[in-house]
Amino acid sequence: MIKFIFIILFFLSACSTEKSISNAEILVEIDTTFTTIGKPITYKVTVNAPPKKIIQFSEWNINDPLEIRSFSSIETSLGKIAKYELVFWDTGKVSIPGLNINFLNIDSTFDFSLKADSINIDIVSINEKDPQMQISSNGDIMPIKDPESVKIPLPWKNILRILSLSFIIGSIIYIWKKRLKTNIVFEEKQKFTDKPNITALAKLKELNKLSLSKTIDAKESYVKLSHIVREYVEDSLFIRTLEMTTDQIRFSNNIFPYTSTEFGTLLSILSNSDMAKYAKYDATSKEWNDDFKKSIDLINNTTQYWDIEFS
C-alpha cells in the first residue's frame, strides 16, 4: 500500500514538472542574417515564463570571432526580453550558439533551464557586400581615405551668456564713472554783520516808531515783537526758537542759560504776543509799553550769556 501511494505521488510530481516546462516559451530574433565585419547586429530573446517563476539569463560564453558589445533586458507584458549587440571580426559562416535560460522558483532556487537554438549568419567583407568597391579596388587593398575636416560645434549659449555678462559689467562701469559727484557742503557758523543784541535793539527801535505813528495795529506790533525776541534768542544761543511754540519753549527751560526771572520775562512776552495773534486780544497802550520795555531789558540782561567781550 505504501509503495502504491509513493508511485502515485511520483507520477503527480512528474506531470507537474512537465506542465511547468511546457508553459515556458523562448523566441529568438535577429535583425539580419547577412552582415559585414565590425558592423553590430541585434540578437533578441523573448522569454515567456510559467507562473511564479523567475527568469535568469546565464552568462553567455562566446569565443572569437564573435564579441558581445552590449546587453540589456526589460520586463514586458509578453515576458522578459533580452537584447544583445553582437559584432563579428571574421568572414565566413558563423554559428551563434544557443543561450541558456534558467527558471527559478519564488525562493530563488533552481527549477529547470532551457537553451535557445543556435543561428547561422554569413559574414562578408565590405568589398563583397558592395560590388562597386570590389571593381574599383581590383582585389587590392583599398587606399586610405583622406582625413575629413571636423567641424567643432560652437557653444552659442555660453558665448551669449559671456557677451551678456560683459555688457552688464561694462554698463555698470560706465554708469559708475558718469555718476554725479555730490559736493558735500558743511554748514558754517552763522555770521552776523552786527551782534544779535545790536540788531534786535535796532529792530525794536524801528518797531516802536511804527507803533507810535499808528502805521501798524497792536496785533501786527505783537507779531513783530515776538519775531524780534525769538530771532535774538536763536541768533545768540543757537536754539531754534523761531520754529518752536511757546509751550515747547516753556518745557525746554533746561536748555536756556537764563535765570528763572529772565526766562519768565521771555515767556510773558511770548504769551502776550500769542494772545494778540491768535485770541484777538486787544492790548492797551500800557500793556504794549510794558512788554516793549521788557523786551529791551531782556536783551540787555542776557548779553552776558553769549557775548565774550561783555563777560
C-alpha positions as CSV (number, residue, x, y, z in Angstrom):
1,M,0.0,0.0,0.0
2,I,2.8,2.4,0.9
3,K,4.6,1.6,-2.4
4,F,1.4,2.4,-4.3
5,I,1.0,5.8,-2.7
6,F,4.6,6.6,-3.4
7,I,4.2,5.7,-7.1
8,I,1.1,7.9,-7.4
9,L,3.0,10.9,-5.8
10,F,5.9,10.3,-8.2
11,F,3.7,10.5,-11.3
12,L,1.9,13.5,-10.0
13,S,5.1,15.4,-9.4
14,A,6.4,14.3,-12.8
15,C,3.3,15.6,-14.5
16,S,3.5,18.9,-12.7
17,T,7.1,19.4,-13.9
18,E,6.3,18.6,-17.5
19,K,3.4,21.0,-17.3
20,S,5.6,23.7,-15.9
21,I,8.2,23.2,-18.6
22,S,5.6,23.1,-21.3
23,N,4.4,26.6,-20.2
24,A,7.9,28.1,-20.8
25,E,8.4,29.7,-24.3
26,I,11.6,31.1,-25.9
27,L,11.6,33.2,-29.0
28,V,14.9,34.2,-30.7
29,E,15.1,37.0,-33.3
30,I,18.0,38.5,-35.2
31,D,17.7,41.7,-37.3
32,T,19.8,40.2,-40.2
33,T,21.5,37.0,-41.4
34,F,24.0,38.8,-43.6
35,T,26.4,41.5,-42.3
36,T,29.9,42.8,-42.6
37,I,32.9,42.7,-40.3
38,G,32.7,45.2,-37.5
39,K,29.0,46.1,-38.0
40,P,26.9,45.3,-34.9
41,I,23.7,43.3,-35.1
42,T,20.9,42.9,-32.6
43,Y,20.2,39.4,-31.1
44,K,16.8,39.5,-29.2
45,V,15.5,36.8,-26.9
46,T,11.9,36.9,-25.6
47,V,11.1,34.5,-22.7
48,N,7.5,33.7,-21.6
49,A,7.9,32.1,-18.1
50,P,5.5,29.9,-16.3
51,P,3.6,31.5,-13.4
52,K,5.6,32.4,-10.3
53,K,8.9,31.7,-12.0
54,I,12.0,34.0,-12.1
55,I,13.8,34.2,-15.4
56,Q,17.6,34.3,-15.3
57,F,19.9,34.8,-18.3
58,S,23.0,32.8,-17.7
59,E,26.5,34.1,-18.7
60,W,26.9,33.6,-22.5
61,N,30.4,32.3,-23.2
62,I,31.2,33.3,-26.7
63,N,34.6,32.9,-28.4
64,D,36.3,34.7,-31.2
65,P,35.4,35.9,-33.9
66,L,32.2,36.9,-32.0
67,E,32.0,39.7,-29.5
68,I,29.2,40.9,-27.2
69,R,29.2,44.6,-27.4
70,S,26.3,45.4,-25.0
71,F,23.4,43.7,-23.1
72,S,20.0,44.9,-21.8
73,S,16.8,43.3,-20.5
74,I,13.3,44.6,-19.8
75,E,10.0,43.2,-18.4
76,T,7.0,43.5,-20.7
77,S,3.5,42.1,-21.0
78,L,4.9,39.5,-23.4
79,G,7.5,38.3,-21.0
80,K,11.1,39.2,-20.3
81,I,13.1,40.5,-23.3
82,A,16.9,40.5,-23.5
83,K,18.9,42.3,-26.2
84,Y,22.5,41.6,-27.2
85,E,24.6,43.7,-29.5
86,L,26.9,41.3,-31.4
87,V,29.9,42.1,-33.6
88,F,31.8,39.7,-35.9
89,W,35.5,40.0,-36.7
90,D,36.0,37.4,-39.4
91,T,34.3,36.4,-42.7
92,G,32.5,33.2,-43.4
93,K,29.5,31.4,-42.0
94,V,29.4,31.8,-38.2
95,S,27.1,30.0,-35.9
96,I,25.7,31.9,-32.9
97,P,25.5,29.4,-30.0
98,G,22.2,28.9,-28.1
99,L,21.7,30.9,-25.0
100,N,21.0,29.1,-21.7
101,I,18.0,30.5,-19.7
102,N,17.4,29.4,-16.1
103,F,14.0,29.4,-14.4
104,L,14.0,29.8,-10.7
105,N,11.3,29.4,-8.1
106,I,10.0,32.3,-6.0
107,D,12.6,31.5,-3.3
108,S,15.4,31.8,-6.0
109,T,16.0,28.1,-6.0
110,F,16.8,26.4,-9.4
111,D,13.9,24.7,-11.1
112,F,14.8,24.0,-14.7
113,S,16.7,25.5,-17.7
114,L,16.1,25.8,-21.5
115,K,18.5,26.5,-24.3
116,A,17.7,28.6,-27.3
117,D,18.5,27.3,-30.8
118,S,21.7,28.3,-32.5
119,I,21.5,30.6,-35.5
120,N,23.8,30.7,-38.5
121,I,24.9,34.0,-40.1
122,D,27.1,34.9,-43.1
123,I,29.8,37.5,-42.5
124,V,31.4,39.1,-45.6
125,S,33.9,41.9,-46.2
126,I,32.8,45.4,-47.3
127,N,34.1,44.7,-50.8
128,E,31.9,41.6,-51.1
129,K,28.9,43.5,-49.9
130,D,29.4,46.4,-52.3
131,P,30.5,45.1,-55.8
132,Q,31.3,48.6,-56.9
133,M,34.0,48.8,-54.3
134,Q,35.4,45.5,-55.4
135,I,35.6,46.6,-59.1
136,S,37.4,49.9,-58.1
137,S,40.0,48.1,-56.0
138,N,40.7,45.2,-58.4
139,G,41.1,43.0,-55.4
140,D,43.9,45.0,-53.9
141,I,43.9,46.8,-50.6
142,M,41.7,49.9,-50.7
143,P,43.6,53.2,-50.4
144,I,43.5,55.1,-47.2
145,K,40.8,57.8,-47.2
146,D,41.9,61.4,-46.8
147,P,41.1,62.8,-43.4
148,E,37.9,64.7,-43.2
149,S,37.7,68.0,-41.5
150,V,35.7,68.0,-38.3
151,K,33.5,71.0,-37.5
152,I,33.7,71.9,-33.9
153,P,30.3,73.0,-32.7
154,L,30.3,76.4,-31.2
155,P,28.8,76.7,-27.7
156,W,26.4,79.5,-28.6
157,K,24.7,79.5,-25.2
158,N,27.9,80.1,-23.3
159,I,29.0,82.7,-25.9
160,L,25.7,84.6,-25.4
161,R,26.0,84.4,-21.7
162,I,29.6,85.7,-21.7
163,L,28.6,88.6,-24.0
164,S,25.6,89.5,-21.9
165,L,27.7,89.4,-18.7
166,S,30.4,91.5,-20.3
167,F,27.7,94.1,-21.5
168,I,26.2,94.3,-17.9
169,I,29.7,94.7,-16.3
170,G,30.6,97.4,-18.9
171,S,27.3,99.3,-18.3
172,I,27.9,99.2,-14.6
173,I,31.5,100.6,-15.0
174,Y,30.2,103.3,-17.5
175,I,27.4,104.4,-15.1
176,W,29.8,104.4,-12.1
177,K,32.2,106.7,-13.9
178,K,29.5,109.0,-15.2
179,R,27.7,109.3,-11.8
180,L,27.2,112.8,-10.4
181,K,29.5,113.5,-7.5
182,T,27.7,115.4,-4.8
183,N,29.7,118.2,-3.2
184,I,29.3,118.0,0.5
185,V,28.8,121.4,1.9
186,F,29.3,121.7,5.7
187,E,27.2,124.4,7.4
188,E,29.3,127.1,8.7
189,K,28.7,129.0,11.8
190,Q,26.3,131.8,11.2
191,K,28.0,135.1,10.7
192,F,26.3,138.4,11.6
193,T,27.1,141.9,10.4
194,D,26.3,143.1,13.9
195,K,25.9,141.3,17.2
196,P,22.5,139.8,17.9
197,N,21.7,142.4,20.7
198,I,22.5,145.3,18.5
199,T,20.4,144.0,15.6
200,A,17.5,143.2,17.9
201,L,17.6,146.7,19.6
202,A,17.7,148.4,16.3
203,K,14.6,146.4,15.1
204,L,12.8,147.2,18.4
205,K,13.5,150.9,17.9
206,E,12.1,150.8,14.3
207,L,9.1,148.9,15.6
208,N,8.4,151.5,18.3
209,K,8.4,154.2,15.7
210,L,5.8,152.3,13.6
211,S,3.7,151.7,16.7
212,L,3.7,155.3,17.8
213,S,2.9,156.6,14.3
214,K,-0.1,154.2,14.2
215,T,1.3,152.7,11.0
216,I,0.6,149.2,12.3
217,D,-2.0,148.0,14.8
218,A,-1.5,146.2,18.1
219,K,-1.8,142.7,16.6
220,E,0.9,143.3,14.0
221,S,3.1,145.1,16.6
222,Y,3.0,142.0,18.8
223,V,3.7,139.7,15.8
224,K,6.8,141.7,15.0
225,L,7.8,141.9,18.7
226,S,7.6,138.1,19.1
227,H,9.6,137.6,16.0
228,I,12.4,140.0,17.1
229,V,12.7,138.4,20.5
230,R,12.7,134.8,19.1
231,E,15.2,135.8,16.5
232,Y,17.5,137.3,19.1
233,V,17.4,134.2,21.3
234,E,18.1,131.9,18.3
235,D,21.0,134.1,16.9
236,S,22.6,134.4,20.3
237,L,22.1,130.9,21.8
238,F,21.6,128.9,18.6
239,I,18.3,127.5,19.9
240,R,15.7,127.3,17.2
241,T,13.1,129.3,18.9
242,L,11.7,130.6,15.6
243,E,10.5,127.0,14.9
244,M,9.3,126.3,18.5
245,T,5.9,127.1,20.0
246,T,5.6,129.0,23.3
247,D,4.7,125.7,25.1
248,Q,7.7,123.9,23.6
249,I,9.9,126.8,24.9
250,R,8.3,126.6,28.3
251,F,9.0,122.9,28.7
252,S,12.6,123.3,27.4
253,N,13.8,125.7,30.2
254,N,16.7,123.4,31.0
255,I,18.5,124.3,27.7
256,F,18.3,128.0,28.4
257,P,21.1,129.6,30.5
258,Y,18.7,132.3,31.8
259,T,17.7,132.8,35.4
260,S,14.1,132.0,36.4
261,T,13.2,135.7,36.3
262,E,14.7,136.2,32.8
263,F,13.1,133.0,31.5
264,G,9.7,134.1,33.0
265,T,10.1,137.5,31.2
266,L,10.7,135.7,27.9
267,L,7.6,133.5,28.4
268,S,5.5,136.6,29.4
269,I,6.4,138.5,26.2
270,L,5.7,135.4,24.0
271,S,2.4,134.6,25.8
272,N,1.1,138.1,25.4
273,S,2.1,138.1,21.7
274,D,0.2,134.8,21.2
275,M,-2.9,136.2,22.8
276,A,-2.8,139.2,20.4
277,K,-2.1,137.0,17.4
278,Y,-4.5,134.1,18.0
279,A,-7.0,135.1,20.6
280,K,-7.7,138.5,19.1
281,Y,-6.9,140.2,22.4
282,D,-6.8,144.0,22.3
283,A,-3.9,145.0,24.4
284,T,-3.8,148.5,25.9
285,S,-1.1,151.0,25.3
286,K,0.2,150.4,28.8
287,E,0.5,146.6,28.3
288,W,2.3,147.2,25.0
289,N,4.7,149.6,26.5
290,D,5.4,147.2,29.4
291,D,6.1,144.3,27.0
292,F,8.2,146.5,24.8
293,K,10.3,147.6,27.8
294,K,10.6,144.0,29.0
295,S,12.0,143.0,25.6
296,I,14.7,145.7,25.8
297,D,15.6,144.7,29.3
298,L,15.7,141.0,28.4
299,I,18.1,141.7,25.5
300,N,20.4,143.9,27.7
301,N,20.4,141.5,30.7
302,T,21.1,138.3,28.7
303,T,24.0,139.5,26.6
304,Q,26.4,138.1,29.2
305,Y,25.4,134.5,28.4
306,W,26.8,134.6,24.9
307,D,29.0,137.7,24.4
308,I,32.6,137.0,25.3
309,E,33.6,140.7,25.2
310,F,30.8,141.5,27.6
311,S,31.9,138.9,30.1
